[in-house]
């Protein structure tokens, strides 16, 4: 450990058999090869502080479950301590910062005042009750975001909640949770927002964006937007009743989970799991029939995978619940059904499209049978009814005296 | 109405064929569609999807051909008549159907006894047949919006965003299939309620007198 305490960051990596160049390359691709022990963090910090340039950043939590933070703690290469200390100077990060109370709040103000910082926002922007559904130190969460966003060079909206409100946004959304981009539209802050979907977001994606920002874009927002392949997706924010346009990294949301799924072969073969705990499940068959939303969820989860690339939802036997989509809870619940239910409201509750189809088809068939019996009773079957001699319209007109 | 003779002029051979193609494709599409919606037996997904795509292309080409042919092929415009005119005349408003829409509705609701005077296609019938043309294209649009290779085309992406995402598009695609099923049920019922002479001419091209 003595060596680590005094060496530069690349020396530390070299100790683990990775050159700095290799390491940066890996970061760029968010590859997963090596985990650094968090126990080394203080030594790394000591080393980095000597020379490395730190990028000031704020990690703010809105209406969130801190799941994305938890997810970050699982990041592979570099590990969380490395990002915090080597790449970013996270001046505020509720869950892991050492500062507390006034000092912590002062760190936000100081960072905003100094400018040139990145903002990472986790969780929904809470608009309900005029923003009082989220208070931090007596300030409304939305006001803190507005101030921090206005001064930031760019914003990473991490996790489904920051993207469009996530599950907080789901019907009936009493807390008024909305996405970062939608909120910034409403307060006319034009800072670019890059959205990283899923519940929680993938730590590798966050790291990839940070690396992209620092190494590829050279800390320049214009270069970042130009050099990062971004995909635009639009949705309608029902809470604000406004159309919102989101920017995503294309390589993260460019293809469906279905496209890259390791169970795809079983899908094409028509080999499905019909119930959990069955022989088919043990064989690793396709989870389509138990509600997998992979075919309409655009993320590359099967490629990066999760938990240090060990596995991911579908790999571990759970159907995709579509958390990478927009308005994902309303659009994908119930999670174990093929299609989402339609929210009928009132006593009808939520109804499956299949039930609606069957009822409509059944009623129509019954109506036709009843009508057919009526036709028979009316004596129309066979040759059909006698046809009128003259149209009803003409008869009436004739009765009135015909044309003038 | 159906006491009329059914002559080949009502449905020339080319339209008997397009009708057959429509029927076969619709059955294939509905069957494979139901299977893709929920695979009710194993081992068929690859075939079902292939069937769905092939039948879709065939029915689109067939429909487009049918619409164009309406401007060139001559068909009878009156029931039980051998007198022919360009087929498109059947699809435009006709003198014989004028003022007859609500009378037709009344007839089918048993609110009047006598059958109504009409052209080859009554007003109600004509509207529902015509509706299947944009409906089929719309159905194809929703399908392409779901289909991997085309889903990210701007033209289809626009619609997906409009309806609130691919899941909603899938549900719309599914419900529209029910619209076609309902149409087919009502169509088959009304065409054959009096007797099977209309089926003999459209399927077997067999004429019936009276």
HADDOCK unambig.tbl for C-alpha pairs under 7 A between the chains (distance, minus, plus):
assign (segid A and resid 234 and name CA) (segid B and resid 161 and name CA) 5.99 0.50 0.50
assign (segid A and resid 235 and name CA) (segid B and resid 161 and name CA) 5.90 0.50 0.50
assign (segid A and resid 235 and name CA) (segid B and resid 164 and name CA) 6.45 0.50 0.50
assign (segid A and resid 267 and name CA) (segid B and resid 45 and name CA) 6.69 0.50 0.50
assign (segid A and resid 268 and name CA) (segid B and resid 45 and name CA) 5.33 0.50 0.50
assign (segid A and resid 268 and name CA) (segid B and resid 46 and name CA) 4.62 0.50 0.50
assign (segid A and resid 269 and name CA) (segid B and resid 43 and name CA) 5.34 0.50 0.50
assign (segid A and resid 269 and name CA) (segid B and resid 44 and name CA) 6.67 0.50 0.50
assign (segid A and resid 269 and name CA) (segid B and resid 45 and name CA) 6.14 0.50 0.50
assign (segid A and resid 269 and name CA) (segid B and resid 46 and name CA) 6.13 0.50 0.50
assign (segid A and resid 270 and name CA) (segid B and resid 42 and name CA) 5.04 0.50 0.50
assign (segid A and resid 270 and name CA) (segid B and resid 43 and name CA) 3.95 0.50 0.50
assign (segid A and resid 270 and name CA) (segid B and resid 44 and name CA) 5.16 0.50 0.50
assign (segid A and resid 270 and name CA) (segid B and resid 45 and name CA) 4.61 0.50 0.50
assign (segid A and resid 270 and name CA) (segid B and resid 46 and name CA) 6.88 0.50 0.50
assign (segid A and resid 271 and name CA) (segid B and resid 42 and name CA) 5.74 0.50 0.50
assign (segid A and resid 271 and name CA) (segid B and resid 43 and name CA) 6.03 0.50 0.50
assign (segid A and resid 289 and name CA) (segid B and resid 38 and name CA) 6.49 0.50 0.50
assign (segid A and resid 296 and name CA) (segid B and resid 166 and name CA) 5.78 0.50 0.50
assign (segid A and resid 296 and name CA) (segid B and resid 167 and name CA) 6.52 0.50 0.50
assign (segid A and resid 331 and name CA) (segid B and resid 167 and name CA) 6.20 0.50 0.50
assign (segid A and resid 353 and name CA) (segid B and resid 171 and name CA) 6.84 0.50 0.50
assign (segid A and resid 357 and name CA) (segid B and resid 175 and name CA) 6.79 0.50 0.50
assign (segid A and resid 357 and name CA) (segid B and resid 178 and name CA) 6.29 0.50 0.50
assign (segid A and resid 361 and name CA) (segid B and resid 182 and name CA) 6.75 0.50 0.50
assign (segid A and resid 380 and name CA) (segid B and resid 194 and name CA) 6.74 0.50 0.50
assign (segid A and resid 381 and name CA) (segid B and resid 193 and name CA) 6.57 0.50 0.50
assign (segid A and resid 381 and name CA) (segid B and resid 194 and name CA) 4.44 0.50 0.50
assign (segid A and resid 382 and name CA) (segid B and resid 194 and name CA) 4.78 0.50 0.50
assign (segid A and resid 382 and name CA) (segid B and resid 195 and name CA) 5.54 0.50 0.50
assign (segid A and resid 383 and name CA) (segid B and resid 2 and name CA) 5.83 0.50 0.50
assign (segid A and resid 383 and name CA) (segid B and resid 3 and name CA) 4.71 0.50 0.50
assign (segid A and resid 383 and name CA) (segid B and resid 194 and name CA) 6.10 0.50 0.50
assign (segid A and resid 384 and name CA) (segid B and resid 1 and name CA) 6.14 0.50 0.50
assign (segid A and resid 384 and name CA) (segid B and resid 2 and name CA) 5.47 0.50 0.50
assign (segid A and resid 384 and name CA) (segid B and resid 3 and name CA) 6.02 0.50 0.50
assign (segid A and resid 384 and name CA) (segid B and resid 194 and name CA) 5.46 0.50 0.50
assign (segid A and resid 385 and name CA) (segid B and resid 114 and name CA) 5.91 0.50 0.50
assign (segid A and resid 385 and name CA) (segid B and resid 115 and name CA) 5.49 0.50 0.50
assign (segid A and resid 386 and name CA) (segid B and resid 114 and name CA) 5.50 0.50 0.50
assign (segid A and resid 386 and name CA) (segid B and resid 115 and name CA) 5.88 0.50 0.50
assign (segid A and resid 387 and name CA) (segid B and resid 1 and name CA) 6.62 0.50 0.50
assign (segid A and resid 387 and name CA) (segid B and resid 114 and name CA) 5.39 0.50 0.50
assign (segid A and resid 387 and name CA) (segid B and resid 115 and name CA) 4.39 0.50 0.50
assign (segid A and resid 387 and name CA) (segid B and resid 116 and name CA) 5.79 0.50 0.50
assign (segid A and resid 387 and name CA) (segid B and resid 117 and name CA) 6.44 0.50 0.50
assign (segid A and resid 388 and name CA) (segid B and resid 114 and name CA) 5.48 0.50 0.50
assign (segid A and resid 388 and name CA) (segid B and resid 115 and name CA) 5.93 0.50 0.50
assign (segid A and resid 388 and name CA) (segid B and resid 116 and name CA) 5.84 0.50 0.50
assign (segid A and resid 388 and name CA) (segid B and resid 117 and name CA) 6.38 0.50 0.50
assign (segid A and resid 391 and name CA) (segid B and resid 117 and name CA) 6.45 0.50 0.50
assign (segid A and resid 393 and name CA) (segid B and resid 99 and name CA) 6.35 0.50 0.50
